[in-house]
Amino acid sequence: MPTSRFVVVPAPLEEQLSTSLAAQARDALALALRLKRRVNDTLRDDALGEKASGALEEMARPGGVPFVLFMLLVAVLCVRELLLRIETKRILKVHREHSDAPVMPPVAHDHDD
């Protein structure tokens, strides 16, 4: 049985890494170009305005799931703002109480004159 004249030796680690990184960069660039084409096609879509207005009408119609979710979002933002204001007022009140200079009563001095 004849033996192989050449032995396959794996590439050094640096070469394998550079090859792998180059392949990943090439794949990422291809994906970015595909996404850019998709975004451009979407922006050039003439029916985009109609789709957007339809979505806004769906959200503004009371009783639907998008309307309920939108109102829930507004309520959460209002509660968050209210809690932020309450906490800010509390912190400022504590700060004012501790930052006032203490008033020292006048000390009566008894002098031997």
C-alpha positions as CSV (number, residue, x, y, z in Angstrom):
1,M,0.0,0.0,0.0
2,P,1.5,3.3,-1.1
3,T,1.9,6.0,1.6
4,S,0.9,9.5,1.0
5,R,3.8,11.7,-0.1
6,F,2.5,14.9,1.6
7,V,1.0,15.2,5.0
8,V,-1.8,17.7,5.5
9,V,-0.9,20.0,8.4
10,P,-3.6,22.4,9.8
11,A,-2.9,26.1,9.3
12,P,-1.6,28.1,12.2
13,L,-4.1,29.6,14.6
14,E,-3.6,33.2,13.3
15,E,-4.3,32.2,9.7
16,Q,-7.4,30.2,10.7
17,L,-8.7,33.2,12.7
18,S,-8.0,35.7,9.9
19,T,-9.8,33.4,7.4
20,S,-12.7,33.1,9.8
21,L,-12.9,36.8,10.5
22,A,-12.7,37.6,6.8
23,A,-15.5,35.2,6.0
24,Q,-17.7,36.7,8.8
25,A,-17.0,40.3,7.6
26,R,-17.9,39.3,4.1
27,D,-21.1,37.7,5.3
28,A,-22.0,40.8,7.4
29,L,-21.4,43.1,4.4
30,A,-23.6,40.9,2.2
31,L,-26.3,41.0,4.8
32,A,-26.0,44.8,5.2
33,L,-26.3,45.3,1.4
34,R,-29.4,43.0,1.3
35,L,-31.0,44.9,4.2
36,K,-30.2,48.3,2.6
37,R,-31.9,47.1,-0.6
38,R,-35.0,46.0,1.4
39,V,-35.2,49.3,3.2
40,N,-34.8,51.3,0.0
41,D,-37.5,49.2,-1.7
42,T,-39.8,49.8,1.3
43,L,-39.2,53.5,1.3
44,R,-39.9,53.7,-2.4
45,D,-43.2,51.9,-1.9
46,D,-46.1,54.1,-3.0
47,A,-48.5,52.4,-0.7
48,L,-46.4,53.1,2.4
49,G,-48.4,56.2,3.3
50,E,-51.6,54.3,3.0
51,K,-50.3,51.5,5.2
52,A,-49.1,53.9,7.8
53,S,-52.4,55.8,7.9
54,G,-54.2,52.5,8.1
55,A,-52.1,51.5,11.1
56,L,-52.7,54.8,12.8
57,E,-56.4,54.5,12.2
58,E,-56.3,51.0,13.7
59,M,-54.5,52.3,16.7
60,A,-56.9,55.2,17.2
61,R,-60.0,53.0,17.0
62,P,-61.2,52.4,20.6
63,G,-61.7,48.8,21.7
64,G,-58.9,47.3,19.6
65,V,-55.8,45.7,20.9
66,P,-53.5,48.3,19.5
67,F,-55.6,51.1,21.1
68,V,-55.5,49.3,24.5
69,L,-51.8,48.8,24.3
70,F,-51.3,52.5,23.3
71,M,-53.4,53.7,26.2
72,L,-51.5,51.4,28.6
73,L,-48.2,52.9,27.3
74,V,-49.5,56.4,27.9
75,A,-50.7,55.5,31.4
76,V,-47.4,53.9,32.3
77,L,-45.5,57.0,31.1
78,C,-47.8,59.3,33.1
79,V,-47.3,57.2,36.3
80,R,-43.6,57.2,35.8
81,E,-43.5,60.9,35.4
82,L,-45.7,61.4,38.5
83,L,-43.4,59.1,40.6
84,L,-40.3,61.0,39.3
85,R,-41.8,64.3,40.3
86,I,-42.8,63.0,43.7
87,E,-39.4,61.6,44.4
88,T,-37.7,64.8,43.2
89,K,-39.7,66.9,45.5
90,R,-38.9,64.5,48.4
91,I,-35.2,64.7,47.7
92,L,-35.3,68.5,47.4
93,K,-37.2,68.7,50.7
94,V,-34.7,66.6,52.5
95,H,-31.8,68.5,51.0
96,R,-33.3,71.9,52.1
97,E,-33.8,70.6,55.6
98,H,-30.2,69.4,55.9
99,S,-28.6,72.3,54.0
100,D,-30.0,75.2,56.1
101,A,-27.4,76.7,58.4
102,P,-28.2,75.9,62.0
103,V,-29.3,78.9,64.0
104,M,-27.3,79.3,67.1
105,P,-28.9,81.1,70.0
106,P,-27.0,84.1,71.2
107,V,-24.7,83.2,74.1
108,A,-24.9,85.4,77.1
109,H,-21.4,86.3,78.3
110,D,-20.8,87.2,81.8
111,H,-17.8,89.4,82.0
112,D,-15.9,90.5,85.1
113,D,-15.5,94.1,84.4
